[in-house]
Amino acid sequence: MSPRQSQKEATRQRVLEAARELFDTQGYQGATVREIARRAEVSVGSVFTTFASKGEILSEVMAARLDPLYAEIDRVMPHLRGSTADRLRTMFAIHFEFEARHVRLFMSHIAAAYDWTLTEGARPYGRNTRLKDVIVDALIKGQADGDVRHDIELQEVVDLLMSAYAWTYRLVITNGADAKAMIAVMDRQIGLIAEGFAPRT
């Protein structure tokens, strides 16, 4: 790596670390690029030389956090037993426990999904396909096991589950909910959704 490349990578890492802290304390809207640059001790121009937008900075921060989570999910999911609903409950419980460590950071990830000015390279909640893929795999296994209807539109079930998951985080703001409380709510919602995809008798 040339000295110029080393300097660019060092700037990138400082920006990402500063951004992670700010998204985790100030939220998506509160963490401005100017404040990220100030915290990283670089110019605003240097930030935009490295990243196209605040959304892309957040995407890089979240990718670094979520890759280990999905490695664990990929390891665990094939070994889970029980109904499709039970497997989904376990998978989402793992998510809640993981995200509770930096819940504001994850809520920034959700908030970015509603930023219509995002650049093409940004991957906010919903654009990262990893969670969708895990849900689809669970549903397909459920179809093979006979507890998910074959005529169900899988993408609609994915959308319902992802919406329920994101919406449950509002309880952090309204009720001061912790991971345990959010898991209990999500468990009930999964039960309701599962009634819709269960085979008709």
Summary of the structure (lengths in Angstrom):
residues: 201
radius of gyration: 19.1
end to end distance: 63.9
largest distance: 68.1
contacts: 598
relative contact order: 0.12
helix: 77%
strand: 0%
